[in-house]
Amino acid sequence: MGQYERLLLVADQTLHQSAAMLRAIALAKASGAALDVRAFVSPVPITHLWEEKIDDVDAQRYQRRYRRWVADELEQLSNQGLDGTVDVVFSSHPLLDILKTVHVLKPDLLIKDVRLEPALKRVFITPLDCHLLRECPIPVHLVNQIRYALPHRVVAAVDPFDPDTQISGLNDVIIRSANALAVQCDVPLHLLCAYDLSAAFNGDAPMINGGWNEDLANELRQTLHQAFVALADRHGVPPERRHFVMGHPVQVINEFVEQYLADVVVMGTVHRVGIERVIGSTTERALYSVPGSIQAVRKEPVR
């Protein structure tokens, strides 16, 4: 039995064939899932600001393009032997309409191309992709670039020391989501943990000859490693696929992806407020720097 029953692809606004489209089709084929394709595009544009209504000819031409795209995509799904639907949603608020679509269709996974935004723009305007990471109730699979349509190596990036992830059980959710993807693609699952001891010594560290207390640092590292091993044991990840690496999380993930040619990194997101929300999470920062794909998950709702 497949790991997914229904997939939702948020199509590229240009309507061109994209990496996310190739990934969605490959996963739908592998799992036997239905594939719903939705393009969220701007309403018919008003040519001049002083116009009170939209020219009918322009409106028909605008809509004809999307009707033709819907027909072409439906034919492509049929030729691929896939069940699914294709539609265009004319929307001034794509985030709200995407979330409404998720609520109605109840897919297992949302797949979308990463839309690269300039760093300066991201300071003032939160990109749609980051909003989805924060607010989408289902796993979000954001595709930056792909070597293979169907992933060949999946990595679960966990943090067993963060109180947020420990209390919520988010690490377990991350591993279950990553394992489902790995099982579906018949590929190995790797478990990665990046630890940064500098956060524990933020100005109040015991100092010996101007440096950290080496014994304390080793003790802390051992404690962190034991928590990681316990998490890996609980989910049956073999020792050869466990990676416990010191360094800044985003840098460690980036280097790991390049070294091991990982196709998808599964990470978690937690609700943040205040300055943490402004700065963004590790997952959001990884989105624009890590090659391949990021699959983000949130804590499973209580039922």
C-alpha positions, 0 to 999 in steps of 0.5 A: 500500500502506498504511503500517500493517497492524495497529493496537491501540487501548487503549480508554477505561476508561469505554467511551465513544466517545473521541478515540482511538477516532475517530483509530484508526478513521480511520487503519484506514480510510485504511491498510486496517489491521486494528484490534484494540480492547482495554479493560483494566479492573479485575477484578470488585470485591469489595463488602466487604473481609471478603468472601472471594468475589465475589457471583455475581450482581454478577459476572455483572452486571459482566461482562454490561456488558463483553460488551455493549460487545464486541458493540457495538464489533464491530458498529461495526467491521463497519459501518465496513467494518473487520477487527479484534477486540474484547476486554476484559482484566480486569487488576490490572496494565494496563501488563504486560497491555498490553505482553503484548498488544503482544507477541502481536498485534505491531501497528504502532502503539498508540493511546490517549487521554491520561489527564490526571493532577494534577501533584502525583499525577505526582510520586509515581506514574508515570502509565500513559501515561508508563510506556508512553512508556518501555517500549512497544517500538512507536510510541505514539500518545497522543491528547489532543484532535483537530480532525480524526479523520485528521491534517491536519498532522504534525510531527517534533520532533528534536534533532540535538545530543543525544548520546543521539539522535545515537548511537542514530539516534533522530532518523532513527527519529522522521522515518521514523515521522512520514513514514509517518503523513504519507504515510498521511494524505496531509498535509505533514510538518514538521520542528521543532528547538528549541534552547536555548543556555542549557544550554551556558552553565551557569555557566561561560560566557565573560563579556564586560561581564557577558554571553555571548560573542556570537561564541561563541553565534553560532558554536554556533548555526551549528553546531547549525543545520548539523546540523539542515540536514544531517538535513533534507537526508538525509530530503528535507524541503523548506526551507519545512517546516523550523523551527529555533527558539530556546527551551525545547523544550516551550514551542517545541513548544506554540507551534508546534502552536498557530501551525501547527494541527499535529495530531500531534507525533512525538517520541522517547524514550530509556532514562533512569536515576536523577534523569533518570528521576524528572524525566521526558523532554521527551516526557513533559512535552509530553504534558500541555501540548501540544494535539493528539496525541503520537506517541512512538517509540524506537530501532528494535531491532537485527535 
